[in-house]
Amino acid sequence: MATLRDRIAATLDPNADVRRQAELDLKYAEEQPGFPDALANILEVEQDPGVRQSSKSPTSTFLL
């Protein structure tokens, strides 16, 4: 199974089908225990600016 980070990165893929599947996977992941913490961890250590930016939006939803 793909990691959460991989699914976030896939939302930036130029292929619409890959993006769509990644978005569905993330919707499922949102309902799993520990999802907000996992996003926060990605933000803390991620080096790829695109992945960092993509992980900020859902993180703000959970932290507000």
N, C-alpha and C positions, 0 to 999 in steps of 0.2 A: 504494500500500500504506500502511496506517495505521502511524503511528509507534509505538514502544514505549510512549511516554507515553500516546498515545491508547488503546492496548489496556489499559493499567493503569486509565485513567479509565473505560473501558467496563465494567470489572468492578464498578463502582459503579452501573451503570445499573439503573433499576427493572424494565426488561424482562428477563425471565429468558433469553430467546433471545439477546439482545445479550450478557449476562453470560457465558452458556455459550460463545458463539463467541469472546469475548475470552479466556476461560480456555484454550480450545483453541489459540488463536494464541500465547498466552504459553508454553504447554507446548512448542510448536514453537520459539519464540524462545529458550527456555532452553538448547537444544542448539546454538545458533549461537555462533561465536567472538565474544568481546567482550561477551556478555550481562551478566556481573557488573559490568563497567566501565560499561556503559550504565545499569544500575540505580543504581549509585553516583552517576553524573552527574545522574540525575533527582533523586535525594535531595538532592544539593548545591544545585540551582537551583530546584526546584519550589516554587511559591507556594501551590498548592491543597492544603489540609491533608488532604483525602480521598485525593488521589493520593499525597502523601508517605507517608501511613500505609499505603496499599495496596502501595507499593513497598518498604516496610521488611521485610515478611515474607520475600519471596523473596531479598532482599539478604542478610539474616542467614544464610540457608542457604548462600550462596556464600562468605560472609566468615568463617564459623566453621571 
